[in-house]
Amino acid sequence: MAESEKQIYSQVSTDNKKLPDINNGKTFNNFPPQQNHVEKLPRLEPKKGGENAPEHPPTSYVTTLIHIFKGNVGPGLFAMGDAFKNGGLIVGPILLVVIGVISVHCQHVLVNCSEKMRVLTNGAICADYADTVEQCFANGPVKLRNWSKMMKTIVNIFICVTQLGFCCIYMVFISTNMQQIFKAYQIGIDVHLVMLIISIPILLTSLITNLKYLMPVSLIASICMIFGLAITLFYALKDGLPSASERKLYTDSSRLALFFGTAIFAFEGITLVLPLRNAMRKPTDFARTMGVLNMGMCLVTFLFLFAGIVGYLKWGEDVGGSLTLNLGDTILAQCVKIMVSAGVMLGYPLQFFIAIQIMWPNARKLLHLQNRPFSGELLFRTIMVVLTLCIAELVPALGYFMSLIGALCSTALALVFPPMIELLIKRDDNKGPGVWLFTKNIFILLLALLGFSTGTYESLSQIVTHFNEMQ
């Protein structure tokens, strides 16, 4: 394969080779060296002068900030009104901040663990999410080392399901808003047909195979989302807001479960963290105190809070799965729906990019496309866009679909694997992790388990009820 055609992102490939011992007889955090029967991870050759490993041009602080912003600002932002309807006017904001803080903390944990593994393996760059989990298990307690390959596979499955689930939700979001626009002009068109129409421009943007060239797409998408949100909030605020006493301050446990799913779905960017860090010209700017991650996520959390409070105060129990669905039929309202739909549409390829980077190497072998890497990848991308279209056609209930994907998949990626691998590698001899580290991570894992079980159950129940009502 020609060098220019390679799409190496941030992966550390371990396929089809006998992997050497990375420890060379040394230990990590006083663990005994890996035994011969344990498959070892590769030793990467460092690049000179702190070069970035990805072959596409490195990204700047601002460019990465745009990707972080767009990676987290999508349909979840406009679903905050519906989320606060399920959480209550007091409990909702408090829980959102708690979930946001924990999510960002887990993203830092993931970056730190990946950096530790990079140092241990003498790697040029930090491995991606799945390889980091694999390396942490391979260098953790001896009894768990044989699980490393299996855990990598599990993480990759969760990432692919999550990212493609986001893509499905994006299609539902766009088609629902576009259908309202058609109805405003007395054009009767089924939402399923709208999905089919919008899949064409989505497919075209999804054929971009280089992250660097997605920056203008993400920038335009971010601008559309910001202006769309600003006009939406203007609509909500122009005639004043009802009294807070007219809204629920808290709700029951079943609705809180739906809130959790939507909120964790909204913080959807953890799979982008390591790829974006590796793509930076100065990776150290990513996770520092005033770095890309903290600055981007503070802005995102503030927008979530503002949109959720204003949306629920304005429309109460009638708030839609997207705030744009409550804007009415004025010309400006239709422009907002078009603008936001365009922003979400242009955000699709960024989410799609991560899943394809994981799936394409295996798909290339399975489909025997080794001799046609570029055209083969375009074909595979087309097939996957069609697959997301088919899934979106089957589940058009926007709010419940968001909550299900959030509770089922986003929870595992955002709140389960990071504390798990931190417990594995931050150990003191054979004493295990410290009391604080153990308590903190167990609390996060218990929260994740509670949200996963209750959120998935309630979301599936509501989806079944929705389909029964349609029949």
Beta strands, then each sheet from edge to edge (+ up, - down):
end
